[in-house]
């Protein structure tokens, strides 16, 4: 927020989707209103009063207050102060309606609410399920970091997600466009980029959002019952986070749809085909295909209309049934039968080779820069050997012509001989037109 106040919205985070109250606005005023509201919200949290906010925005040389100062110049102080007053009132009302993250426990409570919404959101299609993998990975990283800000490189993210680097990069771009993710910096040659996961949940105590398993008494999510619209989607994101990097859930194995089926059955075991379509957000043919593969490996049992996981299916161990005479022993066995064994290892080796090449290139460029800094250019008055004739005259290396009157002094620098003044005017017109007398 300090960078937003001083430098302005350099990354165009607040460009789209904001309208000032009272009617339609141009793109410039729309953007300025969003930036001003963001600065006002942070000022309210920092304990400022309205007078201090107006003074900083109107009297300070900060980029965030440029629109307000322009409004003051065009329409007067009262109009600019009223515009800032509306931003201040709206920001203060918003801050009062949300929960401030003062402790680490508050953050984990907010993260739990964010995870609950992600689990209850239908992620339909291959790209959407890739974005779901991305969000689950980032939630696990944020849980260990204790903050929405986290550091991860694209290669590390791809290995955690169980996909290629290009797929992870495209997923990041979609999440950035959806305003669920923000890039704080591009990283360095030795560290990954810094990101911020954005939670769309406005409040922990809101009656419109909560967990699908209901609040638990005395826990971080204890609170009132919810009135959240039921979309039917319901998966266990922690189970998905533990399984998605395995070879069995690579692109040509179970894939993201098989991962969604496993996560849905881990959240609520014993579902019908129709229930799995909604909870895993997959189509009916995809559900049939994935369930058939899971039954053939002994990971899923079919009892009437219900599908259930085998007792230790989450560890990759199947159980013998009428449809599976040879159940799998572990996830490595599953990957071998699906033909995806070694995918993660090959990806890690490829990424490690890229990292080694990158470090080699950085070291080579650093050495080149050091060599350039150490090599000092000679003084312009110093005579270089290729320009000096054996008798001390100055010559042009390409043609061998001698410049009359130009010699090398005892200190190795160029000097004009005053006795050859008659040649100086001639040399200005044709500096290489004559040769010195032997």
C-alpha positions in Angstrom: 0.0 0.0 0.0 3.0 2.3 0.5 4.1 1.7 -3.0 0.5 2.3 -4.3 0.4 5.6 -2.4 3.9 6.9 -3.5 4.3 5.3 -7.0 0.7 4.7 -8.1 -0.8 1.6 -9.6 2.3 0.5 -11.7 1.0 -3.1 -12.2 -2.6 -1.9 -13.3 -4.1 -4.0 -10.5 -7.1 -1.6 -10.0 -7.9 -0.9 -13.7 -11.1 -2.9 -14.4 -14.4 -3.5 -12.6 -14.7 -0.3 -10.5 -17.4 2.3 -10.7 -17.8 5.4 -8.6 -21.1 5.9 -6.9 -23.5 8.2 -8.7 -23.2 7.0 -12.3 -20.9 6.0 -15.0 -17.3 7.2 -15.2 -14.5 7.3 -17.7 -11.7 4.8 -17.4 -9.3 7.3 -15.8 -11.7 8.4 -13.1 -12.8 4.8 -12.6 -9.2 3.7 -12.0 -8.5 6.7 -9.8 -11.6 5.9 -7.6 -10.4 2.3 -7.1 -6.9 3.4 -6.1 -8.2 6.1 -3.8 -10.5 3.6 -2.1 -7.7 1.2 -1.6 -5.4 3.8 0.0 -8.3 5.0 2.2 -9.0 1.5 3.4 -5.4 1.1 4.5 -5.4 4.5 6.1 -8.4 3.6 8.1 -6.7 0.4 9.3 -3.5 2.4 10.1 -5.5 4.7 12.4 -5.6 7.9 10.3 -8.4 10.4 10.6 -10.2 12.1 7.7 -8.2 15.3 8.0 -4.9 13.5 7.7 -6.1 11.5 4.7 -7.2 14.6 2.9 -4.0 16.4 3.6 -1.9 13.5 2.3 -3.9 13.2 -0.9 -4.2 16.9 -1.7 -1.0 18.4 -0.3 1.4 15.5 -0.8 3.4 14.8 -4.0 2.1 11.3 -4.2 0.9 9.6 -7.4 -2.2 8.1 -5.7 -3.5 11.7 -5.1 -2.8 13.0 -8.5 -6.5 12.7 -9.7 -7.7 14.4 -6.5 -5.3 17.3 -7.0 -6.4 17.6 -10.6 -10.0 17.8 -9.5 -9.1 20.4 -7.0 -7.3 22.5 -9.7 -10.3 22.3 -12.1 -13.3 22.4 -9.8 -12.0 23.7 -6.5 -11.1 22.4 -3.1 -14.7 21.7 -2.0 -15.4 19.3 -4.9 -12.1 17.4 -4.3 -12.7 17.2 -0.6 -16.2 15.9 -1.1 -14.9 13.3 -3.6 -12.3 12.1 -1.1 -14.9 12.2 1.7 -17.0 9.7 -0.2 -14.0 7.4 -0.7 -13.1 7.7 3.0 -16.7 6.9 4.2 -17.0 3.9 1.9 -13.6 2.6 3.0 -14.4 3.0 6.7 -17.7 1.1 6.2 -15.9 -1.7 4.4 -13.2 -2.0 7.0 -15.8 -2.2 9.8 -17.7 -4.9 8.0 -14.6 -7.1 7.5 -12.4 -8.9 10.0 -8.9 -7.5 10.5 -6.1 -10.1 10.4 -4.2 -9.2 13.6 -2.8 -12.5 14.5 -1.6 -15.7 12.8 -4.7 -17.5 14.1 -6.9 -14.9 12.3 -5.0 -15.6 9.0 -5.5 -19.4 9.3 -9.2 -18.7 10.0 -9.4 -16.6 6.8 -7.5 -19.3 4.9 -9.9 -22.0 6.2 -12.8 -19.9 4.9 -11.1 -19.4 1.5 -10.4 -23.1 1.3 -14.0 -23.9 2.0 -15.2 -21.6 -0.9 -12.7 -23.2 -3.3 -13.9 -26.7 -2.3 -17.5 -25.7 -2.9 -16.9 -23.9 -6.2 -17.6 -26.0 -9.4 -14.4 -26.2 -11.4 -15.6 -27.5 -14.8 -13.2 -28.4 -17.6 -9.5 -29.2 -17.9 -8.2 -25.7 -17.5 -10.4 -24.9 -14.5 -9.2 -28.1 -12.7 -5.6 -27.0 -13.5 -6.4 -23.7 -11.8 -7.9 -25.6 -8.9 -4.5 -27.5 -8.6 -2.8 -24.2 -8.6 -4.9 -22.7 -5.9 -4.6 -25.8 -3.7 -0.8 -25.7 -4.0 -0.7 -22.0 -3.1 -3.0 -22.5 -0.1 -0.6 -25.1 1.2 2.4 -22.8 0.7 0.5 -19.9 2.4 -0.5 -22.1 5.3 3.2 -22.8 6.0 4.2 -19.1 5.4 1.4 -17.8 7.7 0.5 -15.1 5.2 -1.2 -14.5 1.9 2.2 -13.4 0.6 4.3 -16.3 -0.5 7.4 -17.0 -2.7 7.4 -19.8 -5.3 9.0 -20.2 -8.8 7.1 -21.5 -11.8 9.2 -24.7 -11.9 8.6 -25.5 -8.2 4.9 -24.7 -8.7 4.7 -27.1 -11.7 6.4 -29.9 -9.7 3.9 -29.5 -6.9 1.0 -29.3 -9.2 2.1 -32.3 -11.3 2.1 -30.5 -14.6 4.5 -28.8 -17.0 5.9 -25.4 -16.5 4.0 -24.0 -19.4 0.7 -25.3 -18.0 1.6 -23.7 -14.6 2.4 -20.4 -16.3 -0.9 -20.3 -18.2 -2.8 -21.1 -15.0 -1.0 -18.2 -13.3 -2.1 -15.8 -16.1 -5.8 -17.0 -15.7 -5.7 -16.5 -12.0 -4.2 -13.1 -12.4 -7.0 -12.1 -14.8 -9.6 -13.5 -12.4 -8.2 -11.3 -9.5 -7.5 -14.4 -7.4 -3.7 -13.9 -7.6 -1.3 -10.9 -7.6 2.4 -10.9 -8.5 4.4 -8.7 -6.1 7.7 -9.0 -7.9 9.4 -11.1 -10.6 12.0 -12.7 -8.2 15.7 -12.8 -8.7 18.3 -15.2 -10.2 18.4 -17.1 -6.9 14.8 -16.7 -5.6 11.4 -17.3 -7.0 8.7 -14.6 -7.6 6.7 -13.2 -4.8 2.9 -13.6 -5.0 -0.2 -12.7 -3.0 -3.2 -15.0 -2.9 -6.4 -12.8 -2.9 -9.4 -14.1 -0.9 -12.7 -13.0 -2.3 -14.4 -13.8 1.0 -15.3 -10.4 2.6 -15.8 -11.5 6.2 -15.3 -14.5 8.5 -18.5 -13.8 10.4 -20.7 -13.2 7.3 -23.9 -15.2 7.0 -23.2 -15.7 3.3 -20.0 -17.8 3.5 -18.9 -20.7 5.6 -17.5 -24.2 5.4 -19.5 -27.1 3.9 -19.0 -29.2 7.1 -20.6 -26.6 9.3 -18.8 -24.5 11.9 -17.2 -26.5 14.8 -17.8 -25.5 18.3 -14.8 -23.8 19.8 -12.8 -23.9 16.6 -11.5 -21.2 14.4 -14.7 -21.4 12.2 -17.2 -21.4 15.1 -20.0 -19.1 14.3 -23.5 -18.8 13.0 -25.1 -21.3 10.5 -24.8 -20.3 6.9 -27.1 -19.5 4.1 -24.7 -20.3 1.2 -26.2 -21.4 -2.1 -25.6 -25.1 -2.7 -23.8 -25.7 -6.0 -23.3 -29.4 -5.4 -19.5 -29.2 -5.7 -17.8 -30.6 -2.7 -14.2 -32.0 -2.7 -11.5 -32.5 -0.1 -8.7 -30.1 -1.2 -6.2 -31.5 1.3 -6.5 -35.0 -0.2 -6.1 -33.5 -3.7 -3.0 -31.6 -2.5 -1.5 -34.9 -1.3 -2.2 -36.8 -4.5 -1.9 -34.4 -7.4 1.9 -34.5 -7.7 2.0 -38.3 -8.1 2.6 -39.9 -11.5 -0.7 -41.7 -11.3 -2.5 -38.3 -11.7 -0.4 -37.1 -14.6 -2.1 -36.0 -17.9 -2.2 -39.4 -19.5 -3.1 -41.2 -16.2 -6.0 -40.3 -14.1 -5.6 -36.7 -14.8 -7.4 -33.8 -13.1 -10.8 -35.5 -13.4 -9.6 -38.6 -11.7 -8.1 -36.5 -9.0 -11.5 -34.7 -8.6 -13.3 -38.1 -8.2 -10.9 -39.2 -5.5 -11.1 -35.9 -3.7 -14.9 -36.0 -3.9 -15.2 -39.5 -2.5 -12.6 -38.6 0.2 -14.9 -35.8 1.3 -18.1 -37.9 1.2 -17.8 -41.6 0.6 -20.6 -43.5 -0.9 -22.0 -41.4 -3.8 -24.0 -42.2 -6.8 -23.0 -41.4 -10.4 -25.2 -38.3 -10.4 -23.8 -37.1 -7.1 -20.2 -37.5 -8.4 -21.0 -35.5 -11.5 -22.0 -32.5 -9.2 -19.4 -33.0 -6.4 -16.4 -33.5 -8.8 -17.7 -31.1 -11.5 -17.3 -33.6 -14.3 -19.5 -34.8 -17.1 -21.3 -38.2 -17.1 -19.0 -39.8 -19.7 -15.9 -38.7 -17.8 -17.3 -40.0 -14.5 -18.0 -43.4 -16.2 -14.4 -43.5 -17.6 -12.7 -42.6 -14.4 -14.8 -44.9 -12.3 -14.1 -47.8 -14.6 -10.4 -47.3 -14.3 -10.6 -47.0 -10.5 -12.7 -50.2 -10.2 -10.3 -52.1 -12.5 -7.4 -51.2 -10.1 -9.4 -52.0 -7.0 -9.4 -48.5 -5.6 -13.2 -48.0 -5.8 -16.0 -50.5 -5.0 -19.4 -50.4 -6.6 -22.2 -51.3 -4.3 -25.6 -51.0 -5.9 -25.8 -47.4 -7.1 -23.1 -46.1 -4.7 -19.4 -45.9 -5.3 -17.0 -46.1 -2.3 -13.3 -45.9 -1.8 -11.4 -49.1 -0.7 -10.2 -49.0 2.9 -6.7 -47.7 2.0 -7.3 -46.3 -1.4 -5.7 -42.9 -0.5 -2.4 -44.8 -0.1 -2.7 -46.4 -3.5 -3.6 -49.9 -2.3 -6.6 -51.6 -3.9 -8.8 -54.4 -2.7 -9.7 -57.5 -4.7 -13.3 -57.5 -5.9 -15.4 -59.2 -8.6 -14.2 -56.5 -11.1 -10.6 -56.5 -10.0 -8.7 -59.8 -9.5 -5.3 -58.2 -9.3 -5.5 -55.0 -7.2 -2.6 -52.5 -7.1 -0.1 -52.4 -4.3 0.8 -48.6 -4.2 0.8 -45.5 -6.3 4.0 -46.5 -8.1 2.2 -49.7 -9.2 -0.8 -47.6 -10.3 1.5 -45.3 -12.4 3.2 -48.3 -14.0 -0.2 -49.8 -15.1 -1.4 -46.5 -16.4 1.9 -46.0 -18.3 2.9 -42.7 -16.6 5.6 -44.0 -14.3 8.6 -41.7 -14.0 6.8 -38.6 -15.3 7.5 -36.5 -12.2 11.2 -37.7 -12.1 11.7 -36.7 -15.7 10.2 -33.3 -15.0 12.4 -32.8 -12.0 15.5 -33.7 -14.0 14.5 -31.4 -16.8 13.9 -28.5 -14.4 17.2 -29.2 -12.6 19.1 -29.1 -15.9 17.4 -25.8 -16.7 18.4 -24.4 -13.3 22.0 -25.5 -13.8 22.1 -23.9 -17.2 20.6 -20.7 -15.8 23.2 -20.5 -13.0 26.0 -21.1 -15.5 24.7 -18.3 -17.7 24.4 -15.9 -14.7 27.9 -16.7 -13.7 29.2 -16.2 -17.2 27.5 -12.8 -17.5 28.7 -11.7 -14.1 32.3 -12.6 -15.1 31.9 -10.7 -18.3 30.6 -7.6 -16.4 33.6 -7.9 -14.0 36.0 -8.1 -16.9 34.5 -5.1 -18.5 34.7 -3.1 -15.3 38.4 -4.1 -14.8 39.4 -3.1 -18.3 39.9 0.7 -18.4 39.9 2.5 -21.6 43.2 4.4 -22.5 43.3 8.2 -22.3 42.5 9.8 -25.7 45.8 11.6 -25.7 47.8 8.4 -25.3 49.4 7.1 -28.6 48.4 3.5 -29.3 51.1 1.3 -31.0 49.1 0.7 -34.2 49.0 4.4 -34.9 52.8 5.0 -34.4 55.4 4.8 -37.2 58.9 3.5 -36.6 60.3 7.1 -36.9 57.8 8.5 -34.5 55.3 9.8 -37.0 51.5 9.2 -36.7 50.1 6.9 -39.3 46.6 5.7 -40.3 46.6 1.9 -39.7 44.2 1.0 -42.6 46.1 3.0 -45.4 49.5 3.5 -43.9 49.5 7.2 -44.7 51.5 9.4 -42.4 50.1 12.6 -40.7 52.6 15.4 -41.0 53.4 17.3 -37.8 51.9 14.7 -35.4 54.5 12.9 -33.2 54.7 11.0 -30.0 56.2 12.8 -27.0 58.5 11.2 -24.4 55.6 10.5 -22.1 53.8 8.5 -24.8 51.2 11.0 -25.8 50.4 12.8 -29.0 52.0 16.2 -29.7 51.9 18.6 -32.6 55.2 20.0 -33.8 54.9 23.8 -34.1 57.6 23.8 -36.8 55.3 22.1 -39.1 52.6 24.7 -38.8 52.5 25.1 -42.6 51.3 21.5 -42.8 48.5 21.9 -40.2 46.2 23.9 -42.6 46.9 21.3 -45.3 46.3 18.3 -43.0 42.9 19.8 -41.9 41.8 19.4 -45.6 43.6 16.1 -46.3 45.2 14.7 -43.1 46.7 11.8 -45.0 47.7 13.5 -48.2 51.5 13.8 -47.6 54.3 11.7 -46.2 57.0 12.8 -43.9 60.5 13.1 -45.4 62.9 10.2 -44.7 
